[in-house]
Amino acid sequence: MGQAAKVLQLFKTLHRTRQQVFKNDTRALEAARIKINEEFKSNKSETSPKKIEELIKIGSDVELLLRTSVVQGIHTDHNTLKRDRA
């Protein structure tokens, strides 16, 4: 798979993961959408294959971290959170 295809696949995967992880949290969904888009846009003109591979690796690591380490909580009362089983 070419680098452009890998970048596009990563972009789509990050957005799918964002939608799953932050499913019921509109503020987090929007913040994550903006951050993903900003990061990709800021590196849009990168031409070095080595640097692009590094960025793909970082993006893949972020996706894994989101998928495995983010826990969403739901306020059940003033001082109590319940884990969202999304």
N, C-alpha and C positions, 0 to 999 in steps of 0.2 A: 504494500500500500504506500502510495506517495505521501510526502509530508503534508501537502495541502489537505488530502483526505483524512489523515490522522488528526490534523488540527480541527477540521470540521466535526469529526466524530467526537473528539474530546469536548468541543463546545456544546454539542447536543447532549452528551452524557452528563456534563456538569449541570445543564439546565434540567434534565430529567431527575437527577439526584436532588437538586434544589427543590423541585416540586414534591418529591417524596418526603424528604427530611423535614421541610417546613410546611407541610400540607395545610394545616389549619391556622397558620400564622402569617397573615397578609403583610405585616410590616417586615418580617424576616424574609419572606418570599421576594418582596420588592427590593430590599437592600441587597440580597444575594444576586438577584437578576442584574441590578445596576453594577455591582462589583465585578461579576463575571464579564459583562459586556465591556466595562472600562478596561479590564486587564487585557482582553483580546484586542480591543481597539488600540491600546497603547503599544502593542507589539505587532501591529498589522504590517508595518513596513520592514520588519526584521527579515534579512535575507541570508544570514549565515546558517547553513544547515546544522552546524554544531550547536549554536545558540537556540535554534528552533527545537532541536531534540531535548535540550535542557529545559526549555519552557514546557514542552509536552510532558516531560517527567514530573515537573513541579505540579502541573495541572492534574495529572493522574494521581499524584500523592494527595492533593487537596480533595479530589473526588472520593478517594478511599477514606480519608479522614472524616469527611462529612458523613459518608455512609455508615461508618463504624463507630464514631466517637461522639456525635452530636445527639443529645437527649433533649427532647422537648418536654416541658412541664406545663400542667394546667393548674391554675389557682383554684383550690377548692374552698378556701376561706382566707382570712387575713394572713395567717402565718403558715399555710400548708400548701404544698405542691403535690400533684399527682402526675406520674409519668404518663405521657400520651403514648398509647400503644399503636402508633401509626404504622 
